Amino acid sequence: MTARRPGFPARLDLQSGRPRPATPAGGAVPQRGAAAPSASVHKPASTAAVGRVLPVPVTLAIPRGLGMDSAAVRNRMVQKIAAGGIDDAAVLAALQAVERHRFVDSALVNQAYEDTSLPIGLEQTISKPSVVARMLSLLRAGLVTGDGPMGGRLLEIGTGCGYQAAVMSHLATEVYSIERLRGLHERARENLRPFRLANVHLIFGDGMAGFAQGAPYAGIVAAAGGEAVPQAWLDQLAVGGRLVAPLVTSTGQQALVVIDRQAQGFSRRVLEAVHFVPLKSGIA
């Protein structure tokens, strides 16, 4: 039998554990540039998630425009991130494309394109743009060769306000993003609705359990750090896939961890120190 994928946006039915499509007032949201994904999907083999999708062309020339809606404002942010060592053209182009100020509170909008984390409510934050770029560049580095394309299906643990999911939508065929806090899940739905991202699926549920219905994933990225990587994430990672997440080390501090899954098992690298909100189980 084929599995039913959640449409955008999606909620997780807490009684059945299955995704339940949410229809906005006034009917279904029209999709931009493509028909909505089929509800009936052929489940790929474990390596099939590492698909092929054309890379995003990068244009960093300063375009015309005014105010926060100006691409020139985003361009300055992207140039600073590139100067800081991020050289993945597709990631830089995705950051250029997504208007970060639409994901922060109006009182903080003037800081939207600074390289800083900002509060988004419920004791959560939107990550620094440079951290988003770093994690997605690490993810892509394990799934591409040179300037080649990225794998097809990604899982994000911790939707937050939806910003990183929007960036990821430019880098993969499908993005599943799960959030345990209902208030943030609803906020992300509202933030993302105007973008009409047909390849983004939002799930309300326990991120520590991942989202088995969409597995296997070519890549998994987490926006919260715990003392161990949940086994569910490892189980849902495709052979040939990569996981990037913050992890509490033996020193008690968080560091970025990169885990690759090969046919013979998993390999792990611990990288630089980071600071993310703690990973928690359950929903709230």
LUMPA-952249 format. One record per residue (C-alpha): z, y, x; chain; residue in one letter; residue number from 1. Coordinates in nm, 2 decimals, padded with zeros to 4 digits. Example, Ala and Ser with C-alpha at 12.3 -4.5 7.8 and 13.67 -1.06 7.14 Angstrom:
BEGIN
<rec c3="00.78" c2="-00.45" c1="01.23" chain="A" resn="a" resi="1"/>
<rec c3="00.71" c2="-00.11" c1="01.37" chain="A" resn="s" resi="2"/>
This chain:
BEGIN
<rec c3="00.00" c2="00.00" c1="00.00" chain="A" resn="m" resi="1"/>
<rec c3="-00.06" c2="00.36" c1="00.11" chain="A" resn="t" resi="2"/>
<rec c3="00.23" c2="00.60" c1="00.16" chain="A" resn="a" resi="3"/>
<rec c3="00.24" c2="00.93" c1="-00.03" chain="A" resn="r" resi="4"/>
<rec c3="00.27" c2="01.23" c1="00.20" chain="A" resn="r" resi="5"/>
<rec c3="00.45" c2="01.54" c1="00.09" chain="A" resn="p" resi="6"/>
<rec c3="00.24" c2="01.84" c1="00.02" chain="A" resn="g" resi="7"/>
<rec c3="00.32" c2="02.20" c1="00.12" chain="A" resn="f" resi="8"/>
<rec c3="00.59" c2="02.29" c1="00.05" chain="A" resn="p" resi="9"/>
<rec c3="00.79" c2="01.97" c1="-00.01" chain="A" resn="a" resi="10"/>
<rec c3="01.15" c2="01.88" c1="-00.10" chain="A" resn="r" resi="11"/>
<rec c3="01.32" c2="01.56" c1="-00.03" chain="A" resn="l" resi="12"/>
<rec c3="01.44" c2="01.39" c1="-00.35" chain="A" resn="d" resi="13"/>
<rec c3="01.80" c2="01.31" c1="-00.25" chain="A" resn="l" resi="14"/>
<rec c3="01.83" c2="01.03" c1="-00.50" chain="A" resn="q" resi="15"/>
<rec c3="01.53" c2="00.84" c1="-00.40" chain="A" resn="s" resi="16"/>
<rec c3="01.49" c2="00.96" c1="-00.05" chain="A" resn="g" resi="17"/>
<rec c3="01.12" c2="01.03" c1="-00.11" chain="A" resn="r" resi="18"/>
<rec c3="00.94" c2="01.36" c1="-00.08" chain="A" resn="p" resi="19"/>
<rec c3="00.90" c2="01.55" c1="-00.40" chain="A" resn="r" resi="20"/>
<rec c3="00.62" c2="01.82" c1="-00.41" chain="A" resn="p" resi="21"/>
<rec c3="00.73" c2="02.16" c1="-00.52" chain="A" resn="a" resi="22"/>
<rec c3="00.49" c2="02.36" c1="-00.73" chain="A" resn="t" resi="23"/>
<rec c3="00.54" c2="02.74" c1="-00.71" chain="A" resn="p" resi="24"/>
<rec c3="00.55" c2="02.95" c1="-01.02" chain="A" resn="a" resi="25"/>
<rec c3="00.20" c2="03.01" c1="-01.16" chain="A" resn="g" resi="26"/>
<rec c3="00.06" c2="02.68" c1="-01.04" chain="A" resn="g" resi="27"/>
<rec c3="-00.05" c2="02.53" c1="-00.71" chain="A" resn="a" resi="28"/>
<rec c3="-00.09" c2="02.74" c1="-00.41" chain="A" resn="v" resi="29"/>
<rec c3="-00.46" c2="02.77" c1="-00.30" chain="A" resn="p" resi="30"/>
<rec c3="-00.53" c2="02.64" c1="00.05" chain="A" resn="q" resi="31"/>
<rec c3="-00.70" c2="02.85" c1="00.31" chain="A" resn="r" resi="32"/>
<rec c3="-01.02" c2="02.72" c1="00.47" chain="A" resn="g" resi="33"/>
<rec c3="-00.97" c2="02.36" c1="00.36" chain="A" resn="a" resi="34"/>
<rec c3="-00.88" c2="02.14" c1="00.07" chain="A" resn="a" resi="35"/>
<rec c3="-00.53" c2="02.01" c1="00.04" chain="A" resn="a" resi="36"/>
<rec c3="-00.46" c2="01.69" c1="00.23" chain="A" resn="p" resi="37"/>
<rec c3="-00.50" c2="01.37" c1="00.03" chain="A" resn="s" resi="38"/>
<rec c3="-00.18" c2="01.23" c1="-00.12" chain="A" resn="a" resi="39"/>
<rec c3="-00.29" c2="00.88" c1="-00.03" chain="A" resn="s" resi="40"/>
<rec c3="-00.30" c2="00.83" c1="00.35" chain="A" resn="v" resi="41"/>
<rec c3="-00.39" c2="00.53" c1="00.57" chain="A" resn="h" resi="42"/>
<rec c3="-00.09" c2="00.46" c1="00.80" chain="A" resn="k" resi="43"/>
<rec c3="-00.21" c2="00.47" c1="01.16" chain="A" resn="p" resi="44"/>
<rec c3="-00.11" c2="00.23" c1="01.43" chain="A" resn="a" resi="45"/>
<rec c3="00.16" c2="00.35" c1="01.67" chain="A" resn="s" resi="46"/>
<rec c3="-00.09" c2="00.51" c1="01.91" chain="A" resn="t" resi="47"/>
<rec c3="-00.31" c2="00.66" c1="01.63" chain="A" resn="a" resi="48"/>
<rec c3="-00.09" c2="00.96" c1="01.60" chain="A" resn="a" resi="49"/>
<rec c3="-00.22" c2="01.09" c1="01.93" chain="A" resn="v" resi="50"/>
<rec c3="-00.53" c2="01.23" c1="01.77" chain="A" resn="g" resi="51"/>
<rec c3="-00.78" c2="01.49" c1="01.87" chain="A" resn="r" resi="52"/>
<rec c3="-00.81" c2="01.84" c1="01.74" chain="A" resn="v" resi="53"/>
<rec c3="-01.01" c2="02.12" c1="01.89" chain="A" resn="l" resi="54"/>
<rec c3="-00.80" c2="02.35" c1="02.11" chain="A" resn="p" resi="55"/>
<rec c3="-00.73" c2="02.70" c1="01.99" chain="A" resn="v" resi="56"/>
<rec c3="-00.94" c2="02.96" c1="02.17" chain="A" resn="p" resi="57"/>
<rec c3="-00.73" c2="03.23" c1="02.34" chain="A" resn="v" resi="58"/>
<rec c3="-00.81" c2="03.60" c1="02.33" chain="A" resn="t" resi="59"/>
<rec c3="-00.56" c2="03.82" c1="02.49" chain="A" resn="l" resi="60"/>
<rec c3="-00.76" c2="04.15" c1="02.48" chain="A" resn="a" resi="61"/>
<rec c3="-00.56" c2="04.42" c1="02.30" chain="A" resn="i" resi="62"/>
<rec c3="-00.72" c2="04.46" c1="01.95" chain="A" resn="p" resi="63"/>
<rec c3="-00.69" c2="04.76" c1="01.72" chain="A" resn="r" resi="64"/>
<rec c3="-00.42" c2="04.81" c1="01.46" chain="A" resn="g" resi="65"/>
<rec c3="-00.10" c2="04.99" c1="01.38" chain="A" resn="l" resi="66"/>
<rec c3="00.27" c2="04.91" c1="01.34" chain="A" resn="g" resi="67"/>
<rec c3="00.42" c2="04.56" c1="01.33" chain="A" resn="m" resi="68"/>
<rec c3="00.10" c2="04.42" c1="01.17" chain="A" resn="d" resi="69"/>
<rec c3="-00.09" c2="04.52" c1="01.48" chain="A" resn="s" resi="70"/>
<rec c3="-00.22" c2="04.23" c1="01.69" chain="A" resn="a" resi="71"/>
<rec c3="-00.16" c2="04.47" c1="01.99" chain="A" resn="a" resi="72"/>
<rec c3="00.22" c2="04.44" c1="01.93" chain="A" resn="v" resi="73"/>
<rec c3="00.20" c2="04.06" c1="01.95" chain="A" resn="r" resi="74"/>
<rec c3="-00.04" c2="04.08" c1="02.25" chain="A" resn="n" resi="75"/>
<rec c3="00.23" c2="04.27" c1="02.45" chain="A" resn="r" resi="76"/>
<rec c3="00.48" c2="04.00" c1="02.37" chain="A" resn="m" resi="77"/>
<rec c3="00.23" c2="03.73" c1="02.47" chain="A" resn="v" resi="78"/>
<rec c3="00.14" c2="03.90" c1="02.79" chain="A" resn="q" resi="79"/>
<rec c3="00.51" c2="03.91" c1="02.89" chain="A" resn="k" resi="80"/>
<rec c3="00.55" c2="03.54" c1="02.82" chain="A" resn="i" resi="81"/>
<rec c3="00.24" c2="03.46" c1="03.02" chain="A" resn="a" resi="82"/>
<rec c3="00.38" c2="03.67" c1="03.31" chain="A" resn="a" resi="83"/>
<rec c3="00.69" c2="03.46" c1="03.29" chain="A" resn="g" resi="84"/>
<rec c3="00.50" c2="03.15" c1="03.38" chain="A" resn="g" resi="85"/>
<rec c3="00.36" c2="03.01" c1="03.05" chain="A" resn="i" resi="86"/>
<rec c3="-00.01" c2="02.94" c1="03.12" chain="A" resn="d" resi="87"/>
<rec c3="-00.10" c2="02.71" c1="02.83" chain="A" resn="d" resi="88"/>
<rec c3="-00.39" c2="02.91" c1="02.66" chain="A" resn="a" resi="89"/>
<rec c3="-00.35" c2="02.73" c1="02.33" chain="A" resn="a" resi="90"/>
<rec c3="00.02" c2="02.81" c1="02.30" chain="A" resn="v" resi="91"/>
<rec c3="-00.04" c2="03.17" c1="02.39" chain="A" resn="l" resi="92"/>
<rec c3="-00.31" c2="03.20" c1="02.13" chain="A" resn="a" resi="93"/>
<rec c3="-00.09" c2="03.05" c1="01.87" chain="A" resn="a" resi="94"/>
<rec c3="00.19" c2="03.30" c1="01.95" chain="A" resn="l" resi="95"/>
<rec c3="-00.07" c2="03.57" c1="01.93" chain="A" resn="q" resi="96"/>
<rec c3="-00.18" c2="03.45" c1="01.59" chain="A" resn="a" resi="97"/>
<rec c3="00.16" c2="03.43" c1="01.41" chain="A" resn="v" resi="98"/>
<rec c3="00.33" c2="03.75" c1="01.30" chain="A" resn="e" resi="99"/>
<rec c3="00.69" c2="03.70" c1="01.41" chain="A" resn="r" resi="100"/>
<rec c3="00.82" c2="04.00" c1="01.22" chain="A" resn="h" resi="101"/>
<rec c3="00.75" c2="03.83" c1="00.89" chain="A" resn="r" resi="102"/>
<rec c3="01.02" c2="03.57" c1="00.97" chain="A" resn="f" resi="103"/>
<rec c3="01.32" c2="03.81" c1="01.05" chain="A" resn="v" resi="104"/>
<rec c3="01.53" c2="04.03" c1="00.84" chain="A" resn="d" resi="105"/>
<rec c3="01.40" c2="04.38" c1="00.77" chain="A" resn="s" resi="106"/>
<rec c3="01.69" c2="04.53" c1="00.95" chain="A" resn="a" resi="107"/>
<rec c3="01.59" c2="04.35" c1="01.27" chain="A" resn="l" resi="108"/>
<rec c3="01.21" c2="04.39" c1="01.24" chain="A" resn="v" resi="109"/>
<rec c3="01.20" c2="04.63" c1="01.53" chain="A" resn="n" resi="110"/>
<rec c3="01.32" c2="04.36" c1="01.76" chain="A" resn="q" resi="111"/>
<rec c3="01.08" c2="04.09" c1="01.63" chain="A" resn="a" resi="112"/>
<rec c3="00.85" c2="04.11" c1="01.94" chain="A" resn="y" resi="113"/>
<rec c3="01.13" c2="04.13" c1="02.20" chain="A" resn="e" resi="114"/>
<rec c3="01.20" c2="03.81" c1="02.39" chain="A" resn="d" resi="115"/>
<rec c3="01.53" c2="03.75" c1="02.22" chain="A" resn="t" resi="116"/>
<rec c3="01.68" c2="03.52" c1="01.96" chain="A" resn="s" resi="117"/>
<rec c3="01.78" c2="03.68" c1="01.63" chain="A" resn="l" resi="118"/>
<rec c3="02.02" c2="03.57" c1="01.35" chain="A" resn="p" resi="119"/>
<rec c3="01.85" c2="03.43" c1="01.04" chain="A" resn="i" resi="120"/>
<rec c3="02.16" c2="03.36" c1="00.83" chain="A" resn="g" resi="121"/>
<rec c3="02.39" c2="03.06" c1="00.79" chain="A" resn="l" resi="122"/>
<rec c3="02.49" c2="03.09" c1="01.15" chain="A" resn="e" resi="123"/>
<rec c3="02.14" c2="03.00" c1="01.27" chain="A" resn="q" resi="124"/>
<rec c3="01.89" c2="03.19" c1="01.48" chain="A" resn="t" resi="125"/>
<rec c3="01.52" c2="03.22" c1="01.54" chain="A" resn="i" resi="126"/>
<rec c3="01.45" c2="03.11" c1="01.90" chain="A" resn="s" resi="127"/>
<rec c3="01.33" c2="03.34" c1="02.17" chain="A" resn="k" resi="128"/>
<rec c3="00.94" c2="03.35" c1="02.18" chain="A" resn="p" resi="129"/>
<rec c3="00.95" c2="03.24" c1="02.54" chain="A" resn="s" resi="130"/>
<rec c3="01.16" c2="02.94" c1="02.45" chain="A" resn="v" resi="131"/>
<rec c3="00.92" c2="02.84" c1="02.17" chain="A" resn="v" resi="132"/>
<rec c3="00.64" c2="02.88" c1="02.42" chain="A" resn="a" resi="133"/>
<rec c3="00.82" c2="02.67" c1="02.68" chain="A" resn="r" resi="134"/>
<rec c3="00.90" c2="02.38" c1="02.45" chain="A" resn="m" resi="135"/>
<rec c3="00.55" c2="02.37" c1="02.30" chain="A" resn="l" resi="136"/>
<rec c3="00.39" c2="02.39" c1="02.64" chain="A" resn="s" resi="137"/>
<rec c3="00.61" c2="02.10" c1="02.75" chain="A" resn="l" resi="138"/>
<rec c3="00.51" c2="01.91" c1="02.44" chain="A" resn="l" resi="139"/>
<rec c3="00.14" c2="01.97" c1="02.49" chain="A" resn="r" resi="140"/>
<rec c3="00.16" c2="01.88" c1="02.86" chain="A" resn="a" resi="141"/>
<rec c3="00.24" c2="01.52" c1="02.77" chain="A" resn="g" resi="142"/>
<rec c3="-00.03" c2="01.49" c1="02.51" chain="A" resn="l" resi="143"/>
<rec c3="-00.34" c2="01.66" c1="02.67" chain="A" resn="v" resi="144"/>
<rec c3="-00.55" c2="01.63" c1="02.98" chain="A" resn="t" resi="145"/>
<rec c3="-00.62" c2="01.97" c1="03.14" chain="A" resn="g" resi="146"/>
<rec c3="-00.74" c2="02.20" c1="02.87" chain="A" resn="d" resi="147"/>
<rec c3="-00.80" c2="01.92" c1="02.63" chain="A" resn="g" resi="148"/>
<rec c3="-00.67" c2="01.89" c1="02.27" chain="A" resn="p" resi="149"/>
<rec c3="-00.32" c2="01.81" c1="02.15" chain="A" resn="m" resi="150"/>
<rec c3="-00.21" c2="01.51" c1="01.95" chain="A" resn="g" resi="151"/>
<rec c3="-00.25" c2="01.51" c1="01.58" chain="A" resn="g" resi="152"/>
<rec c3="00.09" c2="01.48" c1="01.40" chain="A" resn="r" resi="153"/>
<rec c3="00.41" c2="01.66" c1="01.50" chain="A" resn="l" resi="154"/>
<rec c3="00.77" c2="01.66" c1="01.38" chain="A" resn="l" resi="155"/>
<rec c3="01.00" c2="01.96" c1="01.40" chain="A" resn="e" resi="156"/>
<rec c3="01.37" c2="01.91" c1="01.37" chain="A" resn="i" resi="157"/>
<rec c3="01.52" c2="02.23" c1="01.23" chain="A" resn="g" resi="158"/>
<rec c3="01.28" c2="02.44" c1="01.04" chain="A" resn="t" resi="159"/>
<rec c3="01.50" c2="02.75" c1="01.04" chain="A" resn="g" resi="160"/>
<rec c3="01.30" c2="03.04" c1="00.91" chain="A" resn="c" resi="161"/>
<rec c3="00.97" c2="02.86" c1="00.96" chain="A" resn="g" resi="162"/>
<rec c3="00.84" c2="03.06" c1="01.26" chain="A" resn="y" resi="163"/>
<rec c3="00.80" c2="02.77" c1="01.51" chain="A" resn="q" resi="164"/>
<rec c3="00.64" c2="02.55" c1="01.23" chain="A" resn="a" resi="165"/>
<rec c3="00.38" c2="02.83" c1="01.18" chain="A" resn="a" resi="166"/>
<rec c3="00.31" c2="02.84" c1="01.56" chain="A" resn="v" resi="167"/>
<rec c3="00.28" c2="02.46" c1="01.57" chain="A" resn="m" resi="168"/>
<rec c3="00.03" c2="02.47" c1="01.28" chain="A" resn="s" resi="169"/>
<rec c3="-00.22" c2="02.61" c1="01.52" chain="A" resn="h" resi="170"/>
<rec c3="-00.17" c2="02.33" c1="01.77" chain="A" resn="l" resi="171"/>
<rec c3="-00.19" c2="02.01" c1="01.57" chain="A" resn="a" resi="172"/>
<rec c3="-00.36" c2="01.84" c1="01.28" chain="A" resn="t" resi="173"/>
<rec c3="-00.03" c2="01.80" c1="01.08" chain="A" resn="e" resi="174"/>
<rec c3="00.32" c2="01.94" c1="01.12" chain="A" resn="v" resi="175"/>
<rec c3="00.62" c2="01.79" c1="00.94" chain="A" resn="y" resi="176"/>
<rec c3="00.93" c2="02.02" c1="00.96" chain="A" resn="s" resi="177"/>
<rec c3="01.27" c2="01.91" c1="00.83" chain="A" resn="i" resi="178"/>
<rec c3="01.57" c2="02.14" c1="00.76" chain="A" resn="e" resi="179"/>
<rec c3="01.93" c2="02.03" c1="00.66" chain="A" resn="r" resi="180"/>
<rec c3="02.04" c2="02.37" c1="00.52" chain="A" resn="l" resi="181"/>
<rec c3="01.90" c2="02.43" c1="00.17" chain="A" resn="r" resi="182"/>
<rec c3="01.92" c2="02.81" c1="00.21" chain="A" resn="g" resi="183"/>
<rec c3="01.70" c2="02.80" c1="00.52" chain="A" resn="l" resi="184"/>
<rec c3="01.46" c2="02.55" c1="00.37" chain="A" resn="h" resi="185"/>
<rec c3="01.40" c2="02.78" c1="00.08" chain="A" resn="e" resi="186"/>
<rec c3="01.37" c2="03.08" c1="00.30" chain="A" resn="r" resi="187"/>
<rec c3="01.11" c2="02.90" c1="00.52" chain="A" resn="a" resi="188"/>
<rec c3="00.91" c2="02.81" c1="00.21" chain="A" resn="r" resi="189"/>
<rec c3="00.90" c2="03.17" c1="00.11" chain="A" resn="e" resi="190"/>
<rec c3="00.82" c2="03.29" c1="00.46" chain="A" resn="n" resi="191"/>
<rec c3="00.53" c2="03.04" c1="00.50" chain="A" resn="l" resi="192"/>
<rec c3="00.38" c2="03.07" c1="00.16" chain="A" resn="r" resi="193"/>
<rec c3="00.16" c2="03.38" c1="00.23" chain="A" resn="p" resi="194"/>
<rec c3="00.01" c2="03.20" c1="00.53" chain="A" resn="f" resi="195"/>
<rec c3="-00.13" c2="02.92" c1="00.32" chain="A" resn="r" resi="196"/>
<rec c3="-00.09" c2="02.66" c1="00.60" chain="A" resn="l" resi="197"/>
<rec c3="-00.23" c2="02.34" c1="00.44" chain="A" resn="a" resi="198"/>
<rec c3="-00.13" c2="02.13" c1="00.74" chain="A" resn="n" resi="199"/>
<rec c3="00.25" c2="02.22" c1="00.73" chain="A" resn="v" resi="200"/>
<rec c3="00.48" c2="02.00" c1="00.53" chain="A" resn="h" resi="201"/>
<rec c3="00.84" c2="02.12" c1="00.47" chain="A" resn="l" resi="202"/>
<rec c3="01.11" c2="01.87" c1="00.41" chain="A" resn="i" resi="203"/>
<rec c3="01.47" c2="01.93" c1="00.29" chain="A" resn="f" resi="204"/>
<rec c3="01.69" c2="01.65" c1="00.45" chain="A" resn="g" resi="205"/>
<rec c3="01.90" c2="01.53" c1="00.74" chain="A" resn="d" resi="206"/>
<rec c3="01.71" c2="01.61" c1="01.06" chain="A" resn="g" resi="207"/>
<rec c3="01.91" c2="01.35" c1="01.26" chain="A" resn="m" resi="208"/>
<rec c3="01.73" c2="01.09" c1="01.05" chain="A" resn="a" resi="209"/>
<rec c3="01.39" c2="01.23" c1="01.13" chain="A" resn="g" resi="210"/>
<rec c3="01.12" c2="01.17" c1="00.87" chain="A" resn="f" resi="211"/>
<rec c3="01.00" c2="00.81" c1="00.87" chain="A" resn="a" resi="212"/>
<rec c3="00.74" c2="00.86" c1="00.60" chain="A" resn="q" resi="213"/>
<rec c3="00.53" c2="01.07" c1="00.84" chain="A" resn="g" resi="214"/>
<rec c3="00.58" c2="00.85" c1="01.15" chain="A" resn="a" resi="215"/>
<rec c3="00.46" c2="00.77" c1="01.41" chain="A" resn="p" resi="216"/>
<rec c3="00.45" c2="01.12" c1="01.56" chain="A" resn="y" resi="217"/>
<rec c3="00.25" c2="01.23" c1="01.87" chain="A" resn="a" resi="218"/>
<rec c3="00.52" c2="01.48" c1="01.94" chain="A" resn="g" resi="219"/>
<rec c3="00.87" c2="01.57" c1="01.83" chain="A" resn="i" resi="220"/>
<rec c3="01.05" c2="01.90" c1="01.90" chain="A" resn="v" resi="221"/>
<rec c3="01.41" c2="01.98" c1="01.81" chain="A" resn="a" resi="222"/>
<rec c3="01.56" c2="02.32" c1="01.76" chain="A" resn="a" resi="223"/>
<rec c3="01.93" c2="02.20" c1="01.78" chain="A" resn="a" resi="224"/>
<rec c3="02.11" c2="02.01" c1="02.05" chain="A" resn="g" resi="225"/>
<rec c3="02.35" c2="01.72" c1="02.03" chain="A" resn="g" resi="226"/>
<rec c3="02.52" c2="01.49" c1="02.28" chain="A" resn="e" resi="227"/>
<rec c3="02.26" c2="01.22" c1="02.23" chain="A" resn="a" resi="228"/>
<rec c3="01.90" c2="01.19" c1="02.11" chain="A" resn="v" resi="229"/>
<rec c3="01.92" c2="01.01" c1="01.77" chain="A" resn="p" resi="230"/>
<rec c3="01.76" c2="00.67" c1="01.77" chain="A" resn="q" resi="231"/>
<rec c3="01.56" c2="00.75" c1="01.46" chain="A" resn="a" resi="232"/>
<rec c3="01.37" c2="01.01" c1="01.66" chain="A" resn="w" resi="233"/>
<rec c3="01.28" c2="00.76" c1="01.93" chain="A" resn="l" resi="234"/>
<rec c3="01.18" c2="00.50" c1="01.68" chain="A" resn="d" resi="235"/>
<rec c3="00.95" c2="00.75" c1="01.51" chain="A" resn="q" resi="236"/>
<rec c3="00.78" c2="00.86" c1="01.83" chain="A" resn="l" resi="237"/>
<rec c3="00.44" c2="00.71" c1="01.89" chain="A" resn="a" resi="238"/>
<rec c3="00.36" c2="00.51" c1="02.20" chain="A" resn="v" resi="239"/>
<rec c3="00.20" c2="00.78" c1="02.43" chain="A" resn="g" resi="240"/>
<rec c3="00.40" c2="01.05" c1="02.25" chain="A" resn="g" resi="241"/>
<rec c3="00.65" c2="01.30" c1="02.38" chain="A" resn="r" resi="242"/>
<rec c3="00.99" c2="01.44" c1="02.26" chain="A" resn="l" resi="243"/>
<rec c3="01.13" c2="01.78" c1="02.37" chain="A" resn="v" resi="244"/>
<rec c3="01.48" c2="01.86" c1="02.27" chain="A" resn="a" resi="245"/>
<rec c3="01.80" c2="02.04" c1="02.39" chain="A" resn="p" resi="246"/>
<rec c3="02.08" c2="01.79" c1="02.49" chain="A" resn="l" resi="247"/>
<rec c3="02.44" c2="01.84" c1="02.59" chain="A" resn="v" resi="248"/>
<rec c3="02.47" c2="01.71" c1="02.94" chain="A" resn="t" resi="249"/>
<rec c3="02.77" c2="01.57" c1="03.13" chain="A" resn="s" resi="250"/>
<rec c3="02.87" c2="01.93" c1="03.23" chain="A" resn="t" resi="251"/>
<rec c3="02.91" c2="02.02" c1="02.86" chain="A" resn="g" resi="252"/>
<rec c3="02.61" c2="02.26" c1="02.87" chain="A" resn="q" resi="253"/>
<rec c3="02.28" c2="02.22" c1="02.70" chain="A" resn="q" resi="254"/>
<rec c3="01.96" c2="02.14" c1="02.89" chain="A" resn="a" resi="255"/>
<rec c3="01.60" c2="02.07" c1="02.78" chain="A" resn="l" resi="256"/>
<rec c3="01.52" c2="01.70" c1="02.79" chain="A" resn="v" resi="257"/>
<rec c3="01.17" c2="01.56" c1="02.79" chain="A" resn="v" resi="258"/>
<rec c3="01.13" c2="01.20" c1="02.67" chain="A" resn="i" resi="259"/>
<rec c3="00.80" c2="01.01" c1="02.70" chain="A" resn="d" resi="260"/>
<rec c3="00.73" c2="00.68" c1="02.52" chain="A" resn="r" resi="261"/>
<rec c3="00.51" c2="00.43" c1="02.70" chain="A" resn="q" resi="262"/>
<rec c3="00.43" c2="00.08" c1="02.61" chain="A" resn="a" resi="263"/>
<rec c3="00.70" c2="-00.05" c1="02.84" chain="A" resn="q" resi="264"/>
<rec c3="00.97" c2="00.19" c1="02.72" chain="A" resn="g" resi="265"/>
<rec c3="01.10" c2="00.54" c1="02.75" chain="A" resn="f" resi="266"/>
<rec c3="01.12" c2="00.78" c1="03.05" chain="A" resn="s" resi="267"/>
<rec c3="01.35" c2="01.09" c1="03.05" chain="A" resn="r" resi="268"/>
<rec c3="01.36" c2="01.41" c1="03.25" chain="A" resn="r" resi="269"/>
<rec c3="01.63" c2="01.68" c1="03.23" chain="A" resn="v" resi="270"/>
<rec c3="01.51" c2="02.03" c1="03.29" chain="A" resn="l" resi="271"/>
<rec c3="01.66" c2="02.38" c1="03.27" chain="A" resn="e" resi="272"/>
<rec c3="01.97" c2="02.50" c1="03.09" chain="A" resn="a" resi="273"/>
<rec c3="01.92" c2="02.63" c1="02.73" chain="A" resn="v" resi="274"/>
<rec c3="02.14" c2="02.74" c1="02.44" chain="A" resn="h" resi="275"/>
<rec c3="02.07" c2="02.62" c1="02.09" chain="A" resn="f" resi="276"/>
<rec c3="02.28" c2="02.57" c1="01.78" chain="A" resn="v" resi="277"/>
<rec c3="02.45" c2="02.24" c1="01.76" chain="A" resn="p" resi="278"/>
<rec c3="02.28" c2="01.94" c1="01.61" chain="A" resn="l" resi="279"/>
<rec c3="02.46" c2="01.83" c1="01.29" chain="A" resn="k" resi="280"/>
<rec c3="02.41" c2="01.55" c1="01.04" chain="A" resn="s" resi="281"/>
<rec c3="02.39" c2="01.56" c1="00.66" chain="A" resn="g" resi="282"/>
<rec c3="02.26" c2="01.83" c1="00.43" chain="A" resn="i" resi="283"/>
<rec c3="02.43" c2="02.15" c1="00.31" chain="A" resn="a" resi="284"/>
